[in-house]
Amino acid sequence: MTQLVWFRNDLRVSDHSALTEACQAPGADIKAIFLWTPKQWQQHDYGLARQYSIRSALVTVARDLAQLGIPLTILQADTWLSGVDQLIDFARQHSVRQLTFHREFGWDEVQRDQYAIEQARLAGITTWVGEDRVGFDPASLLTGQGEMYRVFTPFKKRWLSQHAETPLTAPLPVPSTRAPALSELPDIPEVDWNGTAELPLNEHDAHEHLDQFADAMPRYKDQRDLPATEGTSRLSAALASGAISLRQCMHSAFSHPKFDSAGVQTWLSELIWREFYHYLLYWRPDIARHKPFYPRWDAFPWLQDETALHHWQQGQTGVPIVDAGMRQLAQTGWMHNRVRMIVAMYLVKLLKIDWRQGERWFAQQLLDIDFASNNGGWQWCASTGVDAAPYFRIFNPHTQSQRFDPSGDYIRRWVPELASVPAKAIHEPTQQLARHLGYARPLIDYKRARAETLELFKQL
């Protein structure tokens, strides 16, 4: 009986329940497939960085599957729906009896999967759909009134109370008794991305990185907001492509000998935040169609300032911490999370540019782009989403810089014009100093911009 495993954002061999399901079928002939759909990704604003990340994980998956005697086929298609047609044709040609894959929550993803299930049924192929992006079926996590959670803290409490009743990890795939597949890799398209990846992108590197991070996990709370320090896990790209699973990361936290430390607890909380954003996407799929969670905020009079947007994108705002973050993004495809909040709130709350412009730019530039997390973070900064920052919370980028990069080391690395500036002056250099060093002039006056934004929100 031929089993076909459909890989998507789960590009690994371990802790892969759809692969495990296929391997457990007695005497199964197992094949694997992946749809390479750059035009579909472009419709979602995913850029070359994301494609590079996917390809990096795919190369390793293909080799690992070959060691299990499972060939991986890459099908290229313009859209997911046309890719599904190719997938079903492939399944017919190889007499596939069952198609296994993991559920995803995006608007287009749900349409794709419903179409795939129906087309498989018409072809006489059964489907098995597992849970992978989250620890629990979102429909199982509801308030006492049977409604979805809109605030993170009670969601987290419910998640933790239910976790004890659910196994943390799925079993590993059962190795095939067949001889390993041919060593040649499938035809995986090249990706012409010009950045410099500083993140683990494949399964083996991700697990090695997680093992190394375990030593630093107890210090995570104290170090995670310091962009000049290696205080975060840097596993976001591997989580986005599924080169490592959320369950595997959580298992590392729950099994940590210092589980009760503030650092481990804080990292676990961040992982649950990631699940919360996918949970929101499940219950409110319209946010995948550029909708704010609370529609009333759509009335905010966002500015159409292409010049200011361009300066922000290029790291030329005249605010050192903002420019450092945007340049780090351009050069590496990644940005420190604290700095992401600073640059996002600067764009939305001070330049008053629509948060969807920033969301799109991040999607185009990030190696670790994950729609649910990216959308959730931008709506939090814009005060349009659930559990959002109140509209009157507006980060002062200069004081944020002084607090989280006090010595200015992060700024010096990414804004070389300011490399010689002492710590006291680097966070907000005078216009005379900036002009002397060839650094950009500030686009706005912080106090005036903040006051204008507060007044606009109050009117709503």
N, C-alpha and C positions, 0 to 999 in steps of 0.2 A: 504494500500500500504506500503510495507516494505522498509525502507530506511536504508542503511548501511553507516556509517561514518568511514572512514579509517584514524586513527590517525597515525602520523609520528613524525616529529619534531615540533609538535604543541600540546604539552601535557598539555592542560588546557581546561576549560569549557567556560570561559568568552572570549569575542572578538574572537570567533572561527566561521568564516563565513560558513565553511562546515557543522558544527553542526547546526548553525542557519538555513541554507538552508533546512536541513533534518527536523528540528522541525517545519518549516513553512508549510510543506506538510499537507493538511487537513486529519485528521484521521490517520496519519502515525504511523506505528509500527517501532520504531527506534532501531537499534542495532549499536554497535560500535565494532571495531576490531583493533588489533595492531599486527604487525609481529615482533616477537622476533628472530633476525637473527645474532647471535654472529659471525658466520664464515664470513658473509658478512662484518660485522663491522671490523673484523680482516683484511680482504683484504684492507680495507681503513685505516688500522693502528690504528683504535680506540681501546683503551685498556680497562682494567677493570674499570678505573675511569669513563670513559664515560658511560659504561654499568650501573655502580652504580648510576650515575646521572639520566639516563633514568628510571631506576627502581624506584628511589625515586619519580620522577614526576608521574610515572604510578600508583603507589599506591594511590596517592591523586586523580588522574583523575578517577580511578575506583570507588572510594567512592562518588565523586561528581556526576558522571553519574548515579550511583545507586539511588541517591536522586531525580534524574529526571525520574526515572523509566527506565533507559537505561542500559542494561547489556553490559559489555565489555568482549570480548573474546580475549585471547592471543593465536596466532598461532605461533608455533615454526618451523623454516625452516632453511636450510643451507644457502640459497641464497635468494635474493629478488625475482628472477624469479620463483623459486619453491614456494616461499611464495605466490606469486600472484596466482599460480595454486590452492593452498589451499584456498585462499580467494574467488576465483570464485566458487569453489566447495561449500564453506560455503554459498555463496550468492544463489546458486541454491537450496540448501537444505532448505533455509529459504524464498524462493520465493521473493528475493530482486528485486525491480523494478528499484531502482536508487542507485548508488554508488557515494558518495561525498568525496572529499579530496582536499588538497592544493597542488599547484605546487611547485616543487623543481628543482634546476638548475644543479646539478652535472651530470657528464657524465653517470654514472650508474643509477642515479635517473631518468634521462630523458628516458633511455632505459626501465627501469622498468615501468614507467608510460605509455609509449606508448604501451607496451605489455599489461598492465592492461586494458587500454581503448579498445584495439582490442579484448581481450578475453571477456570483458564485453559485447561488441557489439555482438559477436558471441553467447553469452548466452542470448541475448535479454534484457540486462540491460543497462540503460542509465547512463551516467556519468556526473557529475557536478564538474568542477575544479575551485577552487578559488585561489586568490593571498594572500599569508600570510607572506612569508619571507621578502618581500620588500613592500614599500609603493606604488610603481608604477610599472606597466608593463615595464620592461627594454626597450622594443621596442618603448615605448612612450617618452623616454628621449634620444634625439639625438641632435647633433650639428646642426648649421645652414646649414651645408653641408650634413646633413642626415647621419652622421657617429656616431659611438659610442664615448663616452668621454674617453680620456686616461689620463686626468688630473683632480684631485679631485676638485679644486676650481671652475672651470666653471660648473662641474657636480653639485656641491652643489648649485650654484646660480640657475641653471635650476630647480633643485629639489624644492628649496624654492619658486620659482616663480610659480611652478605648484601645490604646496601643497595647496594653498588657494582655488583651484578649486575642491579639492577632500576631501571627509569626512575623518576625522582622524581615527575614530574607527568604527568597524562593530557593529551591534546591538547584544545584549546579546541573548543567546538561549532562546526560549520560553519554560517555564517549561511544562513538560508533565502532563496530567491529570491522567495518570496511577499511580498505587500505586508504591512506591519505590521498586526497585529490592532487591533481597536477600542481606543481609549484608555481606555474605562471599565474600572475594576478589577472583578474578580469579587467576588461577595458574601462578603467576608471578615469574620467576626463581630468586633464590638468586644469589647475586654477591659477591664473596670473594675478596673484595678490602680492602687493609690494610691501606689506608690513613685516614686522619682526615678532613672531609669536614668542611670548614669555610664559605661556601656560601649557600644562600637559594636555594633549589633544587626543591621545589614544588610550585604550584600556590599560595597557601595561604601565605607561607613564603615570596615568591617573592614580593607580593603586600604589605605585611607589611614592608618589607625592602625598597621598593620604597617609601612608605609614610615617613619612617624615613629619607631616603636620601634626600627627598624634602627640609628638613630644611638646609641641608648642601650644596645643589646644587649651591647656589650663591657663595660659596667658592671653588667650584670644580676646577676652573682654577688655583688657588693658591696652592691647596693641592694635586691635582691628581698625581703629579710627585714625591711625598714624600713617599717612601715605608714604613716608620715607622709610618705613619699617616693613619688613616681610612678616606682617602680623596676621594675614588672612590665608585661607586655604588655597586660593587660586584654582579651585576646582570648577569654577562656574562654566567654562567652555566644555569641559568633559561632562558636566551635568546636563548642559543644553543639548548636546548631541547624544547623550545616553552612553558615552564611553564608560561612565561609572553611574551606578544607580543611586537614587535618593535613599533607598533602603540600605545600601552598603555604607553610605556616609553616616546614616543614623545608627547603624550597627556599631560603627567606630566610636560614636559618642556614648551609646548606651553601655558598651562593654569597656569603656575607658576606666582604668583604675582610679582616676580622679573625677569620676562622673559627677560628684556633688560640688565640684569647684565651680566658681562663677564663670570661668572661661568655657568649660565644657557645656554648661547650661546655656550660656549665651549663644554658642555655635549651634546647639540643638534648636534653640529658638529661631535662629536665622533659617535653618532648614525647614522648620514648620511654616515660617513666613512664605517660603518658596511654594510649599504645598497650598497655603492659603490663597495665593494668587491664581493657581490653577483651579482651585475650588471656585473662586469667583468667576472664572471664565466658563466653567461648567454651568453655573446657575445664570450667568448673564452673558451669553455668547454674543450679544449685540456690541459688547465693548471691543470685539474684534472687527467691528465695522466703524471704528473711529468715534464711538459714542462715549461720553462721560458717564460714570456710574450714576450720578445725580444730574438729570438733564437740565435742571434750572441753571447750572453754571455755564451752559452753552451760550447764555445771553451775555457773557463777559465780552466787552469790546476789545478783543485782541488786536494788536497793531500789526499791520502788514509792512514791516520794515525789513526789506531784503538786504539792505546794507548792514544793519546791525546783526541780522542773522548770519550773514557771511563772515563778519568779524568774529562772531562767537564760534562758528564752525572751524575757522582757521586759527583760533587761539590768539586773537589780536584785539582783545577787549580792553586792555589796559589794567585789568585786575589780575595780578600774578597767579593766584591759586586757580582761577578759572582758566587762564591761558595754559598753565602747566597741565591741567587735566585734559583739555582739548588736544593739546599736542601729544600727550601720552597716548590718547585714543588714536590719533592719526598715525602714529609711528608703530604702535604695538597691537592695535585692535582690542585694547583693554584699558579700563580706567578703574582706579581705586574706588570702592563704594562710597566712602565719605565724600570724596571729591565729586562723584556722580551727583550726589544730592546738592552739593554747592553749585555746580555748573547748571543743573536743571532748575534750581530755584532762582538763580540769577537770570536765566533766559525767560522764565515764566513770570516771576513776581517783580523783577526790576526792569527788564526790557519789555515786558508785557507782550511777548510773542507767544502765540498759541502753543500749548504743550505738545500738540500733535506734530508740530514741526521738529521739536527736539526728539520726540519718540521715533520719528522716521529717521532722523540723522543717526541716532544710536543704532537703529536696526541695520542701517547701511554700513556702519563702521565696525561693529563689535564682532569679535570671534565668538563671544558667549551669548549672542542674542537669543533670548527666550521670550516669546511674545508675552506670556502671562506676567513674567517678572518685570519686563521692560515697561509694559503698560501700567502695571500696578505701581511701580516706582514713580513714573511720570505723573500719574493721577494723584499720588500722595503729595508730590511736590506742588502740584497745581491746585490742591484742595478740592478736586472734583470727584475723588474716589471714596470708597469706603474706608473707615478708620483713618480718614485723611487728616493731615495737619490742618488745624483751623486756619482760615484765610488770613488771619493776622499774624501767623507765624511766617516770618520772612528772614531767612538767613542773611546776616551781614557777612559778606565773603571775606572781608578784611579781618574781622575778629575770629571767624572760623579758621582762617589761615594761621593767625597767631596762636590759636589754641591747639590745633592739630598738626601744624608744621612749624613749631616755635623757632627752630634753628634755620628754617628756610631751605633745608637740604632738598626737599622734593621740588621746590620751585627752581632751585639752581640747576637741577638735573634736566628739567624740561624747558626752562626759559633761559638759555645761555646768555642772553643780553644782560641778565641780572646776576650772573655768577659772582661778580666781585662785590656785590652790595651786602653790607653787614645785616645781621638778623633784625635789628631794630628798624631798618628802613625798607626791607625787602617786601614786606606785606602790602605796603601802600606807598610806593616811591613818589616823591614830589614830581610835578610836571617838569621842573627844571632838570632833575636827575634823569627822568625817563627820556627826555629829549637828548640829553648828553650821551646816553647809552644806546640810543636808537630804539627805544622801547615804545610801544603803542601808548597813545593818550587814552584816558578813560572815556568810555562811550557815554557814561551818565554820571550824575551825582547821586550817590547812594541815598542820602536822606530825602532828597526831593523825589526820587523815583519811588521810594518806599511809601511816602505820604500819598502820592498820586494813586498807587495801587490800592492802598487801604481805602481810599475814598471811593474808588470804583467798585470794590467789593461791597462796601457798606450800602451803596446805591442798589445793589441787587438783593 
